[in-house]
Amino acid sequence: MDERERYEAGMQVRRAVLGDAHVDRSLEKLTPFNEEFQEMITRHAWGDIWTRPGLPRHTRSLITIAMLIGMNREGELRLHLRAARSNGVTREELKELIMQSAIYCGIPAANATFHLAEAVWDELGVESLEG
């Protein structure tokens, strides 16, 4: 696959996972300063990694969320919490992932993520575990 094909495949997955609205907003904000970075993300993160056949998107979403919890990257975490829903991640699975992150990433990181995840998924209208 050449760089153009990798970019196109990456853009297709990026739109499927993050949604057209988010990707369009990102593209509207392109400047000479950030344009190459955005192209690199699309080619490598989405075109090289998210297109690989070895793991389903559902699993990639869970892995990405876990790593972002550990790195304390709230902005990206919010984005991938939203995306996880479109990749079939359930609220129960998300709860279990955050519970495990409490052990490996720390209680404060898990606590902050519980609050963030509830807010994001409530915004999306995802039913609670009680409902």
Secondary structure as the mmCIF struct_conf table of DSSP 4:
data_model
#
loop_
_struct_conf.conf_type_id
_struct_conf.id
_struct_conf.beg_label_comp_id
_struct_conf.beg_label_asym_id
_struct_conf.beg_label_seq_id
_struct_conf.end_label_comp_id
_struct_conf.end_label_asym_id
_struct_conf.end_label_seq_id
HELX_RH_AL_P HELX_RH_AL_P1 GLU A 3 LEU A 18
HELX_RH_AL_P HELX_RH_AL_P2 ASP A 20 GLU A 28
TURN_TY1_P TURN_TY1_P1 LYS A 29 LYS A 29
TURN_TY1_P TURN_TY1_P2 PRO A 32 ASN A 34
HELX_RH_AL_P HELX_RH_AL_P3 GLU A 35 MET A 40
HELX_RH_PI_P HELX_RH_PI_P1 ILE A 41 ILE A 49
TURN_TY1_P TURN_TY1_P3 TRP A 50 THR A 51
TURN_TY1_P TURN_TY1_P4 PRO A 53 GLY A 54
BEND BEND1 LEU A 55 LEU A 55
HELX_RH_AL_P HELX_RH_AL_P4 ARG A 57 MET A 71
TURN_TY1_P TURN_TY1_P5 ASN A 72 ASN A 72
HELX_RH_AL_P HELX_RH_AL_P5 GLU A 74 SER A 86
TURN_TY1_P TURN_TY1_P6 ASN A 87 GLY A 88
HELX_RH_AL_P HELX_RH_AL_P6 ARG A 91 TYR A 104
TURN_TY1_P TURN_TY1_P7 CYS A 105 CYS A 105
HELX_RH_AL_P HELX_RH_AL_P7 ILE A 107 LEU A 124
TURN_TY1_P TURN_TY1_P8 GLY A 125 GLY A 125
HELX_LH_PP_P HELX_LH_PP_P1 VAL A 126 SER A 128
BEND BEND2 LEU A 129 LEU A 129
#
